[in-house]
Amino acid sequence: HGHAKAHIVAIDIFTGKKMEDLCPTSHNLEVPFVKRTEWQVCAADPDSGEVSLMQESGEIKEDLNLPTFVKIGEPTDEDKKVVQDLLAGLDSGKDVFAVVQAACGEEKIVSVKVNG
């Protein structure tokens, strides 16, 4: 009883896991800043999980892995489909672009666009 409470239900944008919290409405909450960027895929190694990405500016990014290489838990079906589409696009010689989502100090390839 007493203070009003807010029941918050959220889905983790990296794992798809559902989370719940009950907070007093008088408290402040942190809100994550989510950033989505598109990178061209230069190379991907299905064995090590390493991915080489390039931005339009020519900047190279090599600190991300394929989404099926997860630190915690198991990869989702969506992760597996993203990897399958990414590798198939590269194998066929098409231009492959990875959509990278970043928040709370974490980054992950969340979708793929294949051109050509």
Contact map, one row per residue, 1 for C-alpha under 8 A:
11100000000000000000000000000000000000000000000000000000000000000000000000000000000000000000000000000000000000000000
11110000000000000000000000000000000000000000000000000000000000000000000000000000000000000000000000000000000000000000
11111000000000000000000110000000000000000000000000000000000000000000000000000000000000000000000000000000000000000000
01111100000000000000000111000000000000000000000000000000000000000000000000000000000000000000000000000000000000000000
00111110000000000000011110000000000000000000000000000000000000000000000000000000000000000000000000000000000000000000
00011111000000000000011110000000000000000000000000000000000000000000000000000000000000000000000000000000000000000000
00001111100000000001111000000000000000000000000000000000000000000000000000000000000000000000000000000000000000000000
00000111110000000001111000000000000000000000000000000000000000000000000000000000000000000000000000000000000000000000
00000011111000000111100000000000000000000000000000000000000000000000000000000000000000000000000000000000000000000000
00000001111100000111000000000000000000000000000000000000000000000000000000000000000000000000000000000000000000000000
00000000111110011110000000000000000000000000000000000000000000000000000000000000000000000000000000000000000000000000
00000000011111111110000000000000000000000000000000000000000000000000000000000000000000000000000000000000000000000000
00000000001111110000000000000000000000000000000000000000000000000000000000000000000000000000000000000000000000000000
00000000000111110000000000000000000000000000000000000000000000000000000000000000000000000000000000000000000100000000
00000000000111111000000000000000000000000000000000000000000000000000000000110000000000000000000000000000000000000000
00000000001111111100000000000000000000000000000000000000000000000000000000010000000000000000000000000000000000000000
00000000001100111110000000000000000000000000000000000000000000000000000000000000000000000000000000000000000000000000
00000000111100011111000000000000000000000000000000000000000000000000000000000000000000000000000000000000000000000000
00000000111100001111100000000000000000000000000000000000000000000000000000000000000000000000000000000000000000000000
00000011110000000111110000000000000000000000000000000000000000000000000000000000000000000000000000000000000000000000
00000011100000000011111000000000000000000000000000000000000000000000000000000000000000000000000000000000000000000000
00001111000000000001111100000000000000000000000000000000000000000000000000000000000000000000000000000000000000000000
00001111000000000000111110100000000000000000000000000000000000000000000000000000000000000000000000000000000000000000
00111100000000000000011111100000000000000000000000000000000000000000000000000000000000000000000000000000000000000000
00111100000000000000001111110000000000000000000000000000000000000000000000000000000000000000000000000000000000000000
00010000000000000000000111110000000000000000000000000000000000000000000000000000000000000000000000000000000000000000
00000000000000000000001111111000000000000000000000000000000000000000000000000000000000000000000000000000000000000000
00000000000000000000000011111100000000000000000000000000000000000000000000000000000000000000000000000000000000000000
00000000000000000000000000111110000000000000000000000000000000000000000000000000000000000000000000000000000000000000
00000000000000000000000000011111000000000000000000000000000000000000000000000000000000000000000000000000000000000000
00000000000000000000000000001111100000000000000000000000000000000000000000000000000000000000000000000000000000000000
00000000000000000000000000000111110000000000000000000000000000000000000000000000000000000000000000000011000000000000
00000000000000000000000000000011111000000000000000000000000000000000000000000000000000000000000000000011000000000000
00000000000000000000000000000001111100000000000000000000000000000000000000000000000000000000000000001111000000000000
00000000000000000000000000000000111110000000000000000000000000000000000000000000000000000000000000001110000000000000
00000000000000000000000000000000011111000000000000000000000000000000000000000000000000000000000000111100000000000000
00000000000000000000000000000000001111100000000000000000000000000000000000000000000000000000000000111000000000000000
00000000000000000000000000000000000111110000000000000010000000000000000000000000000000000000000011110000000000000000
00000000000000000000000000000000000011111000000000001111000000000000000000000000000000000000000011110000000000000000
00000000000000000000000000000000000001111100000000001111000000000000000000000000000000000000001111000000000000000000
00000000000000000000000000000000000000111111000000111100000000000000000000000000000000000000001111000000000000000000
00000000000000000000000000000000000000011111000000111100000000000000000000000000000000000000000000000000000000000000
00000000000000000000000000000000000000001111100000111000000000000000000000000000000000000100000000000000000000000000
00000000000000000000000000000000000000001111110011110000000000000100000000000000000000100000000000000000000000000000
00000000000000000000000000000000000000000011111111100000000000000000000000000000000000000000000000000000000000000000
00000000000000000000000000000000000000000001111111000000000000000100000000000000000000100000000000000000000000000000
00000000000000000000000000000000000000000000111110000000000000000000000000000000000000000000000000000000000000000000
00000000000000000000000000000000000000000000111111000000000000000000000000000000000000000000000000000000000000000000
00000000000000000000000000000000000000000001111111100000000000001101100000000000000000000000000000000000000000000000
00000000000000000000000000000000000000000001110111110000000001111100000000000000000000000000000000000000000000000000
00000000000000000000000000000000000000001111100011111000000001111100000000000000000000000000000000000000000000000000
00000000000000000000000000000000000000001111000001111100000111110000000000000000000000000000000000000000000000000000
00000000000000000000000000000000000000111110000000111110000111000000000000000000000000000000000001000000000000000000
00000000000000000000000000000000000000111100000000011111111110000000000000000000000000000000000000000000000000000000
00000000000000000000000000000000000001110000000000001111111100000000000000000000000000000000000000000000000000000000
00000000000000000000000000000000000000110000000000000111111000000000000000000000000000000000000000000000000000000000
00000000000000000000000000000000000000000000000000000111111000000000000000000000000000000000000000000000000000000000
00000000000000000000000000000000000000000000000000000111111100000000000000000000000000000000000000000000000000000000
00000000000000000000000000000000000000000000000000000111111110000000000000000000000000000000000000000000000000000000
00000000000000000000000000000000000000000000000000011110011111000000000000000000000000000000000000000000000000000000
00000000000000000000000000000000000000000000000000011100001111110000000000000000000000000000000000000000000000000000
00000000000000000000000000000000000000000000000001111000000111110000000000000000000000000000000000000000000000000000
00000000000000000000000000000000000000000000000001110000000011111000000000000000000000000000000000000000000000000000
00000000000000000000000000000000000000000000000001110000000011111100000000000000000000000000000000000000001110000000
00000000000000000000000000000000000000000000000011100000000000111110100000000000000000000000000000000000000100000000
00000000000000000000000000000000000000000001010011100000000000011111100000000000001000000000000000000000000010000000
00000000000000000000000000000000000000000000000000000000000000001111110000100011011000000000000000000000000111000000
00000000000000000000000000000000000000000000000010000000000000000111110001110011001000000000000000000000000000000000
00000000000000000000000000000000000000000000000010000000000000001111111000100000000000000000000000000000000000000000
00000000000000000000000000000000000000000000000000000000000000000011111111100000000000000000000000000000000000000000
00000000000000000000000000000000000000000000000000000000000000000000111110000000000000000000000000000000000000000000
00000000000000000000000000000000000000000000000000000000000000000000011111000000000000000000000000000000000000000000
00000000000000000000000000000000000000000000000000000000000000000000011111100000000000000000000000000000000000000000
00000000000000000000000000000000000000000000000000000000000000000001010111110000000000000000000000000000000000000000
00000000000000100000000000000000000000000000000000000000000000000011110011111011000000000000000000000000000000000000
00000000000000110000000000000000000000000000000000000000000000000001000001111111000000000000000000000000000000000000
00000000000000000000000000000000000000000000000000000000000000000000000000111111100000000000000000000000000000000000
00000000000000000000000000000000000000000000000000000000000000000000000000011111110000000000000000000000000000000000
00000000000000000000000000000000000000000000000000000000000000000011000000111111111000000000000000000000000001000000
00000000000000000000000000000000000000000000000000000000000000000011000000111111111100000000000000000000000000000000
00000000000000000000000000000000000000000000000000000000000000000000000000001111111110000000000000000000000000000000
00000000000000000000000000000000000000000000000000000000000000000010000000000111111111000000000000000000000001110000
00000000000000000000000000000000000000000000000000000000000000000111000000000011111111100000000000000000000000000000
00000000000000000000000000000000000000000000000000000000000000000000000000000001111111110000000000000000000000000000
00000000000000000000000000000000000000000000000000000000000000000000000000000000111111111000000000000000000000010000
00000000000000000000000000000000000000000000000000000000000000000000000000000000011111111100000101000000000000010100
00000000000000000000000000000000000000000001010000000000000000000000000000000000001111111110000000000000000000000000
00000000000000000000000000000000000000000000000000000000000000000000000000000000000111111111000000000000000000000000
00000000000000000000000000000000000000000000000000000000000000000000000000000000000011111111111100000000000000000100
00000000000000000000000000000000000000000010000000000000000000000000000000000000000001111111111100000000000000000000
00000000000000000000000000000000000000000000000000000000000000000000000000000000000000111111110000000000000000000000
00000000000000000000000000000000000000000000000000000000000000000000000000000000000000011111110000000000000000000000
00000000000000000000000000000000000000000000000000000000000000000000000000000000000000001111111000000000000000000000
00000000000000000000000000000000000000000000000000000000000000000000000000000000000000001111111100000000000000000111
00000000000000000000000000000000000000011000000000000000000000000000000000000000000000001100111110000000000000000111
00000000000000000000000000000000000000011000000000000000000000000000000000000000000001001100011111000000000000011110
00000000000000000000000000000000000001111000000000000000000000000000000000000000000000000000001111100000000000011100
00000000000000000000000000000000000001111000000000001000000000000000000000000000000001000000000111110000000011111000
00000000000000000000000000000000000111100000000000000000000000000000000000000000000000000000000011111000000011111000
00000000000000000000000000000000000111100000000000000000000000000000000000000000000000000000000001111100001111100000
00000000000000000000000000000000011110000000000000000000000000000000000000000000000000000000000000111110001111000000
00000000000000000000000000000000011100000000000000000000000000000000000000000000000000000000000000011111111100000000
00000000000000000000000000000001111000000000000000000000000000000000000000000000000000000000000000001111111000000000
00000000000000000000000000000001110000000000000000000000000000000000000000000000000000000000000000000111110000000000
00000000000000000000000000000000000000000000000000000000000000000000000000000000000000000000000000000111111000000000
00000000000000000000000000000000000000000000000000000000000000000000000000000000000000000000000000000111111100000000
00000000000000000000000000000000000000000000000000000000000000010000000000000000000000000000000000011110111110000000
00000000000001000000000000000000000000000000000000000000000000011010000000000000000000000000000000011100011111000000
00000000000000000000000000000000000000000000000000000000000000010110000000000000000000000000000001111000001111110000
00000000000000000000000000000000000000000000000000000000000000000010000000000010010000000000000001111000000111110000
00000000000000000000000000000000000000000000000000000000000000000000000000000000010000000000000001110000000011111000
00000000000000000000000000000000000000000000000000000000000000000000000000000000010011000000000111100000000011111100
00000000000000000000000000000000000000000000000000000000000000000000000000000000000000000000000111100000000000111110
00000000000000000000000000000000000000000000000000000000000000000000000000000000000001001000011110000000000000011111
00000000000000000000000000000000000000000000000000000000000000000000000000000000000000000000011100000000000000001111
00000000000000000000000000000000000000000000000000000000000000000000000000000000000000000000011000000000000000000111
